[in-house]
Amino acid sequence: HYRVTYDSDTWDLIAEVLLDSPTTVNELNRAQVVDDVFALMRSEKMNYSFGFKILRFLRYETNYHVWRPAISGYSFLRNRFRHQPEVQATFDSFILSYMEVVINVIGFETQPLESVTDSLLRQEVLHFACTLGHSDCENDSEKKFNNMMSDHRYWVDPRIRRHVYEMGIRRGGHDEFEFLLNRFRASNIANDQLEMLRGLASTRIPELLTRYLEMTLDKVVRHHDKVTAFNYALLGNKANANTVLSFVKNNIDAIRKAYTEDSPVTPVHTALTNLASYLDEDALEEYEGWLRSTQSNTAQFTRAISAINSARNNMAWGIANADMILLAARDGATTVIISSVLLIAMSLIAMIA
């Protein structure tokens, strides 16, 4: 795979075509443009104002192959604002404004004869929309989860269970957690077990999250799913990281044993390095102090310290670039709105004439 870039005039032409007549460009080529633009912005080979201008067409995009790199690119940026809640909320609102069309097109219900890519699009888009706080997505998911709890005959399609499980647990309490935990224990379907683990990890209650993490030390969670389940706990909610840090400090020896420290895929390394990305500065100081005072002779020490340094660099980058990126995002969104108004006005004039 290689990146493609052009001079600014060519990029302007590409942006114009994608906005005015996107279907004249093959969907895979549109996806490649999205992937390249985010990569070029990350590598500072394209400024964000120009990049977001090119990506304006996403407001009307409804193709899975195109939205997949878009979600990945937006996620990379919003993660840099993880510890700036107001900045992240503003950026999330911008992203959601670009997702309204695709959400309305795919809807919240699966269709009997829909294509595989439509199913994948709905799963990816609705999961991301719920993560960003899309109220209709959150409410619909919670309603489905509650229906599932109250009526054992109520069936949630596997293609939308991910965000349904997550929102049911995130907005619920002990009863919802126990309900899904019992379903998890009774299930023998590997994919659904993973989705339920992801859902259980979304609890906002520290006591329940600790119980969930303790499951990874037992056989109830399959060996090859343990570090994945650990990572789900970090993804579940912003506030989860401190609970995960306490769990690691209190159970590090058990983690090394249960996760199999010397496994070729280095699951303990993965767990300890991923943790750093989700901690704020106070928690990073606590984590680093614990590592230096108790873990300096362990196999994971160097990588964990490196992850802490990377986390600090990412936070610093987010703080330094937040205003610039938000301004670029607003300018891109405003340009699309103005273009749409002009198109409508021109259409009305043509009709009158």
Stockholm file with secondary structure:
# STOCKHOLM 1.0

chainA/1-353         HYRVTYDSDTWDLIAEVLLDSPTTVNELNRAQVVDDVFALMRSEKMNYSFGFKILRFLRYETNYHVWRPAISGYSFLRNRFRHQPEVQATFDSFILSYMEVVINVIGFETQPLESVTDSLLRQEVLHFACTLGHSDCENDSEKKFNNMMSDHRYWVDPRIRRHVYEMGIRRGGHDEFEFLLNRFRASNIANDQLEMLRGLASTRIPELLTRYLEMTLDKVVRHHDKVTAFNYALLGNKANANTVLSFVKNNIDAIRKAYTEDSPVTPVHTALTNLASYLDEDALEEYEGWLRSTQSNTAQFTRAISAINSARNNMAWGIANADMILLAARDGATTVIISSVLLIAMSLIAMIA
#=GR chainA/1-353 SS CCCCCCCHHHHHHHHHHHHHCGGGSCHHHHHHHHHHHHHHHHTTSSCHHHHHHHGGGGGGCCCHHHHHHHHHHHHHHHHHTTTCHHHHHHHHHHHHHHHHHHHHHHCSSCCTTCCHHHHHHHHHHHHHHHHHTCHHHHHHHHHHHHHHHHCTTCCCCGGGHHHHHHHHHHSCCHHHHHHHHHHHHHCCCHHHHHHHHHHHTTCCCHHHHHHHHHHTTSTTSCGGGHHHHHHHHHHHCTTHHHHHHHHHHHHHHHHHHHTTTTCTTCHHHHHHHHHHHTCCHHHHHHHHHHHHHHCTTSTTHHHHHHHHHHHHHHHHHHHHHHHHHHHHHHHHHHHHHHHHHHHHHHHHHHHHC
#=GC SS_cons         CCCCCCCHHHHHHHHHHHHHCGGGSCHHHHHHHHHHHHHHHHTTSSCHHHHHHHGGGGGGCCCHHHHHHHHHHHHHHHHHTTTCHHHHHHHHHHHHHHHHHHHHHHCSSCCTTCCHHHHHHHHHHHHHHHHHTCHHHHHHHHHHHHHHHHCTTCCCCGGGHHHHHHHHHHSCCHHHHHHHHHHHHHCCCHHHHHHHHHHHTTCCCHHHHHHHHHHTTSTTSCGGGHHHHHHHHHHHCTTHHHHHHHHHHHHHHHHHHHTTTTCTTCHHHHHHHHHHHTCCHHHHHHHHHHHHHHCTTSTTHHHHHHHHHHHHHHHHHHHHHHHHHHHHHHHHHHHHHHHHHHHHHHHHHHHHC
//
